[in-house]
Each structure stands twice: as structure tokens, then as C-alpha cells.
């Protein structure tokens, strides 16, 4: 993708798979508090007619209608022209100065991701999330703020700061194999296994949007099982399998009574797809050998299909310059 004459320091990517109203809430907060030397990219998975005529300030790229959150994120990342990409999903909101600390962290070339604290609209002073991690048994675990003994392995999918080259090198972008529910944990495994640094910046706060809807039991089982096998590289196999057995039992109990069998069926399908995890294992080993220095490589990232999903087309831009006025 050709670079613009001026390459901004920060790209703010707003993935909007379904809800135009939630998108506008996020856009208002971002444009009001937009930092200097930044671009705003909206990755649409739904129809949006831009009633506020803001295409002079915002770049719109179109994912296929009905795309998932992960797919919209990847389309937005592909359109980014900055060294640092900030993902802020539709429905989430920015706060004053929320990009200052995280962007400065990327002066350290070993840093691949920065985790902002998540707060609620009612209690902006109390953080409710400080990133995520992947448990040994393959469970996505949200990190509670203030727990010094538990460090985040990566940001949540909806809100995080990323080195753009890292996202492109590692995928490009997030894998759709683990669905919206576990894609961030899958990327956290990549960070953890490959020697890149992750920081939690307590000066950066974002307001949480709507909670993720609970996926059907079958998909929940399928995505969780894929996450476990994709995360297995670099772990002790006996300990990981033991922890995985306990995690399956926990998951079965949480889905009881009606969701247990569909969840187990999803996990069985995920287990039978074992051969699909071998390219993932080779990728993690290659990135681990690079030890975080891969960000300086001149090689173009390889586009992989690492799960049963359709490849995304090149982002379609909609950037006509129009006066800043409300449409009739």
C-alpha cells in the first residue's frame, strides 16, 4: 500500500463490525481528544453513510459486510500508515491524553504492545481491566488491575496500542482461528513466546464499551480448543495437558446443563484439526529465534491462512473531501 507524503506517528483504528451508533460514540470521543500527528481509520463491517460528513478527518475502509470484529481490526491495521497502531473498538471511548504515555513507550524498539487501563463511564477513577493473559490450560484470563503478581501478556482486542510492524509480521494481524472471543489471547501468546516486551501504562485509560455477547457453546468450545493447541509451543507438554484437562472440566461446568455437550463437540472438532496448528508452531519458533529483533527486518510479512476462514480483500477507501456540515 503506498505511503502518504507525511507518515503520522499514530494510527487510531476504530473497528465497527455492526453498530453505527456505537461507532459515532467512539468517533466523537476520539475526534474531541485527538492527539497531534495522528490519523483516524474506521474499518466498517456494516453499512454507514457518514451523516456528519467527516471524511476530511477520517479514513473509512470497508471490510465485507458482516465481518467479525477481528476481521475489521485486520482491515484497519492493513490501512494504517503509522509506526504505532491504536485499536479502539466502536462503543469504547477515549479520555484526555490517553495516547501520550503509550506512544512514548514505543521509542524502545523492544516494545511490541502497550496495555491501557479499562474503566467504566460511571467510575473513571477505578480500573476494571489491565489486559489479558493465556493460562497454561488454554483459558483466556482478564488481568485485574493492581495485581502485581500477575502481569498482562497483551491488551484486550478492543483497546490496545501496537507496533504496526509487529502486527503485520505476526499474521498479518490477529488470527480469526480463535474468533473474537480468544483472538487477543492468541496474540498474547505470540508476544509471550517471542521475546517482545509488553507494558501496562496506568496513565492511559479508555472507557469500556458494551460487553461481548456470549458465543454459542459450540463456537466457544471450538475457539478455546484452538487457542490451547496454538499456545502449546514452548510449554511443558505434561503440565499443559494436565492443566488443559482441568480447564475442559471447568468449561463444561460453566456451560451446564444445556451447553455442555455442544461445547465438548466444539472442542472435539478443534482437537481433530491438529494438523492446522503445525504452521503456527513453526511461526512461533521462527519468531522466538528472532527474539524481538524481527521488527527491523526488511522482509515483507507472509500472508498465511491459519484457520478455516475466508481471506480478506484489500481495504476499500472512501475518502472524498466534502465540507464539514451535517447532512440533510
C-alpha positions, 0 to 999 in steps of 0.5 A: 500500500503506498505511503502518504507524503507525511507518515503520522506517528499514530494510527487510531483504528476504530473497528465497527463490525455492526453498530453505527451508533456505537461507532459515532460514540467512539468517533466523537470521543476520539475526534474531541481528544485527538492527539497531534500527528495522528490519523483516524481509520474506521474499518466498517463491517456494516453499512454507514453513510457518514451523516456528519460528513467527516471524511476530511478527518477520517479514513473509512475502509470497508471490510465485507459486510458482516465481518467479525470484529477481528476481521475489521481490526485486520482491515484497519491495521492493513490501512494504517500508515503509522509506526504505532497502531491504536485499536479502539473498538466502536462503543469504547471511548477515549479520555484526555491524553490517553495516547501520550504515555503509550506512544512514548513507550514505543521509542524502545524498539523492544516494545511490541504492545502497550496495555491501557487501563479499562474503566467504566463511564460511571467510575473513571477513577477505578480500573476494571481491566489491565489486559489479558493473559493465556493460562497454561490450560488454554483459558483466556484470563482478564488481568485485574488491575493492581495485581502485581503478581500477575502481569498482562501478556497483551491488551484486550482486542478492543483497546490496545496500542501496537507496533504496526510492524509487529502486527503485520509480521505476526499474521498479518494481524490477529488470527480469526482461528480463535474468533473474537472471543480468544483472538487477543489471547492468541496474540498474547501468546505470540508476544509471550513466546517471542521475546517482545516486551509488553507494558501496562501504562496506568496513565492511559485509560479508555472507557469500556464499551458494551460487553461481548455477547456470549458465543454459542457453546459450540463456537466457544468450545471450538475457539478455546480448543484452538487457542490451547493447541496454538499456545502449546509451543514452548510449554511443558507438554505434561503440565499443559495437558494436565492443566488443559484437562482441568480447564475442559472440566471447568468449561463444561461446568460453566456451560451446564446443563444445556451447553455442555455437550455442544461445547465438548463437540466444539472442542472435539472438532478443534482437537481433530484439526491438529494438523492446522496448528503445525504452521503456527508452531513453526511461526512461533519458533521462527519468531522466538529465534528472532527474539524481538529483533524481527521488527527491523527486518526488511522482509515483507510479512507472509500472508498465511491462512491459519484457520478455516476462514475466508481471506480478506480483500484489500481495504476499500477507501472512501475518502472524498473531501466534502465540507464539514456540515451535517447532512440533510 
